[in-house]
Amino acid sequence: MCIASSAVALVGFVLLSVNLAVNKHSSKNCESSSSRDLCIYVGIFSNGLMSLMLILTLVELCISISVSAMWCIESSCNSIEVISFPSNSV
C-alpha cells in the first residue's frame, strides 16, 4: 500500500503543479472591469489552496517513500535470517 500511495502522491504532485502553473496564467486574463476584483480574489484564493495541497502532497510523498524504503530494508534483512525452533517431542 505504501508503494501505491507513493505512486498516487507523485501523480498528484505533478497534476497540482501543472494546475498551479495554468491557474497563474489564467488569472492574468481578468479583463472584465465590473468583476475584476472578484476575479483577482478568487485567483489568489485558488492559488493559495493549490499551493497548500501541493505542499501536503509533497509531505505525503516523502512519508510514503520513506516508509516504503524502511519496509523494503526490513523485509530484506528478515529474509536472510533463518529461525529454527526446537521440536516439541516429549
Backbone torsions as a table, in degrees:
resi	resn	phi	psi	omega
1	MET	NA	-32.9	179.8
2	CYS	-67.9	-34.9	178.2
3	ILE	-68.1	-40.3	176.8
4	ALA	-65.8	-38.8	177.7
5	SER	-64.7	-37.2	176.7
6	SER	-64.3	-42.6	180.0
7	ALA	-65.6	-42.9	179.9
8	VAL	-67.8	-38.2	178.1
9	ALA	-66.3	-36.1	177.5
10	LEU	-66.2	-43.4	176.8
11	VAL	-64.0	-42.1	177.9
12	GLY	-63.2	-38.7	178.2
13	PHE	-63.5	-42.6	179.2
14	VAL	-66.1	-46.0	-179.2
15	LEU	-64.4	-40.9	178.4
16	LEU	-67.6	-35.8	176.9
17	SER	-64.1	-44.2	178.5
18	VAL	-64.7	-43.4	179.7
19	ASN	-62.2	-40.5	179.3
20	LEU	-66.7	-39.0	178.7
21	ALA	-67.3	-41.6	179.9
22	VAL	-70.3	-36.8	-178.7
23	ASN	-65.8	-34.7	178.4
24	LYS	-66.1	-38.5	-179.8
25	HIS	-74.6	-33.3	-178.9
26	SER	-74.9	-25.4	179.2
27	SER	-72.8	-17.4	177.4
28	LYS	-77.9	-10.0	-177.5
29	ASN	-93.8	22.3	178.0
30	CYS	-79.5	97.0	-176.1
31	GLU	-108.0	-13.6	-179.8
32	SER	-71.4	123.7	-175.1
33	SER	-72.5	-29.6	-176.4
34	SER	-75.5	-35.1	-177.5
35	SER	-115.7	25.5	-179.2
36	ARG	-64.1	-43.3	179.9
37	ASP	-63.7	-43.1	178.4
38	LEU	-62.0	-42.1	179.7
39	CYS	-63.0	-39.9	179.1
40	ILE	-67.3	-43.5	179.5
41	TYR	-64.4	-41.6	178.5
42	VAL	-65.4	-38.8	178.1
43	GLY	-64.5	-42.4	178.8
44	ILE	-65.8	-43.6	179.1
45	PHE	-62.9	-42.6	179.8
46	SER	-65.7	-42.1	178.0
47	ASN	-64.8	-36.6	177.4
48	GLY	-64.6	-44.7	178.5
49	LEU	-66.2	-40.6	178.5
50	MET	-64.5	-38.8	178.3
51	SER	-65.5	-41.9	177.9
52	LEU	-63.7	-44.6	178.4
53	MET	-63.6	-36.7	178.5
54	LEU	-65.3	-42.9	178.5
55	ILE	-64.8	-44.5	-179.7
56	LEU	-67.5	-34.2	176.5
57	THR	-68.3	-37.2	176.6
58	LEU	-65.5	-39.1	176.2
59	VAL	-64.7	-42.2	177.5
60	GLU	-62.1	-41.0	179.0
61	LEU	-62.7	-44.4	178.9
62	CYS	-63.8	-43.0	-179.8
63	ILE	-66.3	-45.1	-177.8
64	SER	-69.2	-34.0	176.2
65	ILE	-68.0	-41.9	179.9
66	SER	-68.0	-38.3	177.2
67	VAL	-66.8	-40.1	177.2
68	SER	-63.4	-40.6	178.8
69	ALA	-65.9	-42.1	177.9
70	MET	-64.5	-38.9	177.9
71	TRP	-65.0	-40.5	-179.4
72	CYS	-65.8	-42.5	178.5
73	ILE	-65.7	-42.6	-179.1
74	GLU	-66.1	-41.3	-178.2
75	SER	-71.4	-30.8	178.0
76	SER	-75.8	-32.1	176.9
77	CYS	-70.6	-37.3	-179.3
78	ASN	-74.5	-25.0	-178.3
79	SER	-74.8	-21.3	179.9
80	ILE	-78.0	-36.2	-177.4
81	GLU	-74.4	135.7	176.1
82	VAL	-114.5	123.2	-179.1
83	ILE	-105.3	124.8	178.0
84	SER	-116.4	137.3	179.6
85	PHE	-106.9	140.7	176.7
86	PRO	-69.3	151.1	-179.8
87	SER	-71.6	153.8	-177.5
88	ASN	-101.4	35.6	179.2
89	SER	-80.9	130.7	-176.8
90	VAL	-107.9	NA	NA
